[in-house]
Each structure stands twice: as C-alpha cells, then as structure tokens.
Amino acid sequence: MVERADASISEISAFEAVAVEGSFTKAAESLGTSKSHVGKLVQRLEARLSTRLFQRTTRAVRLTEDGETYLLAVQSALGGLREAEQELAARRDEVVGRVRLDLPSSFGRLLFPAILALRQQHPRLTFELGFSDKMSDPVADGWDLVIRIGELPKDSDMTVRKLCDTRFGLYASPSYLAARGEIRSIADLAQHDAVIFRGPSGRLRPWALNDGGEVRSIAPSPVVVVEDGQALNDALVSGLGISQLIDRIVQPLVESGRLQHVLPAADVAGLPVHAMIPAGQKMSLRTRVVLNQLAEFLNGAETAPRATGGARARSRAR
C-alpha cells in the first residue's frame, strides 16, 4: 500500500487565500506569487484529498461543500499556528495582536483609562470594542472577552472571572431636584418621576432599597423606560426623573455635578461584574494581559478563574 503524503503548508495557505479572496488572482497577489503557481498548489491539494474544493467558472470561484468543511479545519489549524507565533514573539519582546471585548453599554466606557494604559504599555496591542447590555456568546460571536454585570445565565458554558462588586443607589440631576423638590424619605419617591431600565429578559428592573436596615423591592410606575444603560444615564442627566444606578457607572457624573446622590442610606449591594471567556480554550497571552489589567483597574476582590455551568440568576446579566 502506498502511503499518501500529507498536504504541505504552502498548499494549505494557497487554498485558504483563494477561499478568503474568492479569486486566484487576488490570492496570488496576497501571497506574493503567480496565479498559475497558486492554481497548481490548489490542484495538488485537491488531488491529495481526492475531492474538488472549488467550483470554478469564468466569473467566480466558490467553495464546494467539501471545501467549506476543509476551510473550517484549515482556519482553526492556521489560527492556532499564528497564535503560537504571536505568543512566541510576545515572550521575546512585547504583547502583540488584537483583543475583541464586548462590554456593557455604559459600564464599558469606564474602562477606557485601563485600555489606554494597556496601549501605553504594549503599543502593538490593539482592540475591537462592542457595547451592548444583552448577553453575548464568546464562541459564537467571536469575542475574546465578554464583560457583564449581574449573575450569569443558567447552563452557561464559559469560564468566568469575577472582576468586582457594585452598589445600587438612587440618582437624579440637580435641575430635576430643584424643580421637583428634595427627597427626604423612600415614601417621597411616590411623588417623583421614575426612569426604569428594562433588562435583556424584557422585565422591568425593580428598585431594591434599604429601608431602615431591611432591604425591600419596589416597582415604581415609570414615566420613561429604557433598554440601554447609557440611555438611562443620559435620561437622568437630561432631568427626566430619578432612577437606581450602579455606583461605579454614575461616579463620574456625580463628580462632575451632572447627577446627585439621593437617599444614600437607601443604597444596597449591587450586582457583581464578571469577565467571560470560551470554556476549554487556552487563553492567549494578550487576552490574559488585558484581563489582568481590567481586574486590577476595577480592584476586583476575587481574581481566580473558575469553571462554571452557570449559577441560577437572581438578576439577568447585562
């Protein structure tokens, strides 16, 4: 029996280039070689695999079903090799590459100073940032890290690291309070305009308040409902009413005088902030560096990663 030789890296690279570019000519340009050479490499690969990887016409080059299957395997393998090369390079001198972060819409903006510090320490480190209050799947959506506030969904197949805790407090703009009067007790809230956040589950988030040492939940009748954390902040700054916000998010607005802390004695413990990464995958050096910097920036008390199947949520993460 004649043993069939394995495909060479040049054949695999040529195949990937054609698949990505959708053209033998463009693939050749990206590889710095000739179109005929790329064609020969792909033909040799198809012969080795005993299948056609592309459907070729005078107008287009498309992957066959077998080609699509092989491309997934190739991209995974080449991605691992490129990752290894980057990590080896990083060990020699510096952290390099792109880290994709999905952040809560308002809380995530607090992390810009940490990202700036990372860029200053590692100039070849780049970022792609997404801002959303809805739960993301790191694997399906291609994120390196997903940061969310709140308990995590049940049956979550992710590795989780707690970054910090938060507190909930009531806030309103000085202009609103000047127009509507000072709030001296929880009972006074019934006479004020409530701006309420609607979570990813579709449920309006009630307010948890410390009432003389006892935490109780109230569900004010809203004058405005928002589904975006940044919009909630903006609504209060605009003077639309009063709402319950996370202390870390609202701190810059209080320090600048745009919002005022109302009934501080009614503050309660808030929701934890977690970082999530795909379970079962080795974390790249650059992702680990970013995660550690974010944890340090937020002064997280718990820093050890833990595997989780997802705790029963007391409040949906956002």
C-alpha positions in Angstrom: 0.0 0.0 0.0 1.4 3.4 -1.0 1.3 6.0 1.8 -0.2 9.3 0.7 1.9 12.3 1.6 0.4 15.0 3.9 -0.6 18.3 2.4 2.1 20.9 2.5 1.7 24.2 4.4 2.1 26.1 1.0 -0.8 24.1 -0.5 -3.0 24.8 2.6 -2.1 28.5 2.6 -2.9 28.8 -1.1 -6.3 27.2 -0.5 -7.1 29.5 2.4 -6.1 32.6 0.4 -8.3 31.6 -2.6 -11.2 30.8 -0.2 -10.9 34.2 1.6 -10.3 36.3 -1.5 -12.7 34.4 -3.8 -10.2 34.8 -6.6 -7.0 33.0 -7.7 -5.6 36.3 -8.9 -6.2 38.2 -5.6 -4.9 35.2 -3.7 -1.7 35.2 -5.7 -1.3 39.0 -5.0 -1.8 38.4 -1.3 0.8 35.6 -1.2 3.3 37.4 -3.4 3.4 34.7 -6.1 1.8 34.0 -9.5 -1.8 32.9 -10.3 -0.5 29.8 -12.0 1.5 28.8 -9.0 -1.5 29.2 -6.7 -3.6 27.1 -9.1 -1.0 24.3 -9.1 -0.9 24.3 -5.3 -4.7 24.0 -5.1 -4.8 21.3 -7.7 -2.2 19.3 -5.8 -4.2 19.7 -2.6 -7.4 18.5 -4.3 -5.6 15.5 -5.7 -4.3 14.6 -2.3 -7.8 14.9 -0.8 -9.5 13.2 -3.7 -12.2 15.9 -3.9 -12.9 19.2 -5.5 -12.6 22.2 -3.1 -13.8 24.9 -5.5 -16.4 25.4 -8.2 -14.6 27.4 -10.9 -16.4 29.5 -13.6 -15.2 32.3 -15.8 -16.9 34.7 -13.4 -16.5 33.3 -9.9 -14.7 30.9 -7.6 -16.9 29.3 -4.9 -16.2 26.7 -2.3 -17.8 23.3 -2.7 -19.4 21.7 0.4 -16.2 19.7 0.9 -14.3 23.0 0.5 -16.3 24.7 3.2 -15.7 21.8 5.6 -11.9 21.8 4.9 -11.8 25.6 5.2 -13.1 25.5 8.8 -10.4 22.9 9.7 -7.7 24.9 7.9 -8.6 28.2 9.6 -8.6 26.6 13.0 -5.2 25.0 12.4 -3.6 28.0 10.9 -5.1 30.2 13.6 -3.5 28.0 16.2 -0.1 28.3 14.5 -0.4 32.1 14.1 -1.4 32.3 17.8 1.6 30.3 18.8 3.9 32.5 16.6 2.4 35.7 18.3 2.9 34.3 21.7 6.5 33.2 21.0 7.2 36.7 19.7 5.5 38.3 22.7 7.7 36.2 25.0 10.7 37.7 23.3 9.7 41.3 23.4 6.1 42.5 23.8 2.4 41.7 23.7 1.1 41.9 20.2 -2.3 41.4 18.4 -5.9 42.3 18.7 -8.2 41.6 21.6 -12.0 41.7 21.0 -14.0 42.9 24.0 -17.8 43.0 24.4 -18.7 45.5 27.2 -21.9 46.7 28.9 -23.0 49.9 27.1 -22.4 52.3 30.0 -20.1 50.4 32.4 -17.8 49.6 29.5 -17.0 53.3 28.9 -15.4 53.4 32.4 -12.7 51.0 31.1 -11.2 53.4 28.6 -8.5 54.5 31.1 -7.5 50.9 31.5 -7.4 50.4 27.8 -5.3 53.5 27.4 -2.8 52.2 30.0 -2.6 48.9 28.1 -1.9 50.7 24.8 0.8 52.7 26.5 2.4 49.6 28.0 2.0 47.5 24.8 1.9 49.7 21.7 1.4 46.7 19.4 -1.7 45.6 21.3 -5.0 46.6 19.5 -8.7 46.4 20.5 -12.1 45.9 18.9 -14.8 47.0 21.3 -18.5 46.2 21.3 -21.1 47.9 23.6 -24.3 46.0 24.5 -26.4 45.2 27.5 -27.5 41.9 26.0 -25.8 38.6 26.8 -23.2 37.5 24.3 -21.7 34.1 23.5 -17.9 34.5 23.3 -17.6 31.5 20.9 -20.5 32.2 18.5 -19.9 35.9 18.4 -16.1 35.7 18.2 -15.2 37.7 21.4 -12.1 37.1 23.4 -13.6 38.6 26.5 -17.2 39.4 27.4 -17.8 41.7 30.4 -21.2 41.7 32.0 -22.9 43.0 35.2 -25.1 40.5 37.1 -25.5 36.9 37.8 -24.8 34.7 34.8 -27.4 32.7 32.9 -28.1 29.1 33.8 -26.2 26.4 31.9 -23.5 28.8 30.7 -20.6 27.0 29.1 -18.0 29.6 29.8 -15.0 30.2 32.1 -15.7 33.1 34.4 -13.6 35.5 36.4 -15.2 37.9 38.9 -13.8 41.4 38.5 -15.5 43.5 41.2 -18.7 44.1 43.2 -21.0 47.1 42.8 -23.7 49.0 44.8 -27.0 50.4 43.8 -28.1 53.9 44.6 -30.7 56.5 43.7 -29.7 59.4 41.5 -31.2 62.4 39.8 -30.0 65.6 38.2 -29.7 68.9 40.2 -32.1 70.6 37.8 -34.7 67.9 38.3 -34.4 68.1 42.1 -34.6 71.9 42.1 -37.8 71.7 40.0 -39.5 68.9 42.0 -38.2 69.3 45.5 -35.8 67.5 47.9 -36.4 63.8 48.6 -36.1 63.0 52.3 -37.6 59.5 52.5 -38.4 56.4 50.5 -42.1 57.4 50.8 -41.3 60.7 48.9 -40.4 58.6 45.8 -44.1 58.0 45.0 -44.4 61.7 44.1 -41.5 61.6 41.7 -40.9 60.5 38.0 -39.2 57.2 37.7 -36.9 56.2 34.8 -36.8 52.4 34.7 -34.4 50.0 33.0 -35.8 47.0 31.0 -33.4 44.1 31.2 -32.5 41.6 28.5 -35.3 39.3 29.7 -37.8 42.0 28.9 -38.7 42.5 32.6 -38.6 46.0 34.1 -35.9 46.1 36.8 -37.4 46.9 40.2 -35.5 49.0 42.8 -34.0 47.3 45.8 -33.9 49.8 48.7 -32.5 49.7 52.3 -35.4 50.8 54.4 -34.2 51.1 58.0 -31.9 48.1 57.7 -34.4 45.9 55.8 -34.0 45.5 52.0 -37.2 45.7 50.1 -38.1 45.8 46.5 -40.4 48.4 44.9 -41.6 48.7 41.3 -42.3 52.4 40.6 -44.7 53.4 37.8 -42.2 54.6 35.1 -42.5 57.8 33.1 -39.7 56.6 30.9 -38.4 53.0 30.1 -35.0 52.4 28.5 -33.3 49.2 27.4 -29.8 50.7 27.1 -27.6 51.6 30.1 -26.0 54.6 28.5 -29.5 55.9 27.6 -30.5 55.5 31.3 -27.6 57.8 32.4 -28.4 60.3 29.7 -32.1 60.4 30.6 -31.3 61.3 34.2 -28.7 63.9 33.2 -31.4 65.5 31.0 -33.7 65.9 34.0 -36.3 63.3 33.1 -36.5 61.8 36.5 -34.9 59.6 39.2 -33.5 56.1 38.9 -31.4 53.5 40.6 -27.9 53.2 39.1 -24.7 51.3 39.7 -22.2 53.4 41.8 -19.2 52.8 39.5 -21.1 53.9 36.4 -22.5 57.0 38.0 -19.4 58.2 39.9 -18.0 60.4 37.0 -21.4 62.0 36.6 -21.6 62.8 40.3 -18.1 64.1 40.4 -18.8 66.4 37.5 -22.0 67.7 39.2 -24.4 66.4 36.5 -26.1 63.9 38.9 -26.8 64.0 42.6 -26.9 61.0 45.0 -30.4 60.8 46.6 -31.1 59.0 49.9 -27.6 57.4 50.3 -28.9 55.5 53.3 -31.2 53.5 50.9 -28.2 52.2 49.0 -27.9 48.4 48.7 -25.4 45.8 47.5 -25.4 45.7 43.7 -24.5 43.0 41.1 -21.1 41.5 40.5 -19.1 42.3 37.4 -17.8 39.2 35.5 -15.4 38.5 32.6 -16.3 35.5 30.5 -14.1 33.6 28.0 -14.9 30.5 26.0 -14.5 27.4 28.1 -12.0 24.7 27.2 -9.8 27.1 25.2 -6.3 28.2 26.2 -6.3 31.9 26.9 -3.9 33.8 24.7 -1.2 35.8 26.3 -2.6 39.1 25.1 -6.1 38.3 26.4 -4.6 37.3 29.8 -2.7 40.6 30.0 -5.9 42.5 29.2 -8.0 40.6 31.7 -5.4 41.1 34.5 -5.3 44.8 33.8 -9.1 45.2 33.9 -9.2 43.3 37.2 -6.5 45.5 38.7 -8.2 48.6 37.4 -11.5 47.6 38.9 -9.9 46.5 42.2 -11.6 43.1 41.9 -11.6 41.2 45.2 -11.9 37.8 43.5 -9.2 37.1 40.9 -9.0 33.3 40.5 -10.7 32.0 37.3 -13.3 29.3 37.9 -15.2 27.0 35.6 -18.9 27.3 35.8 -22.0 25.8 34.4 -23.9 28.9 35.3 -25.5 29.9 38.6 -29.2 30.5 38.9 -29.6 34.1 38.1 -31.1 36.5 40.7 -30.9 39.1 38.1 -30.1 38.7 34.4 -26.6 39.9 33.4 -26.2 43.0 31.3 
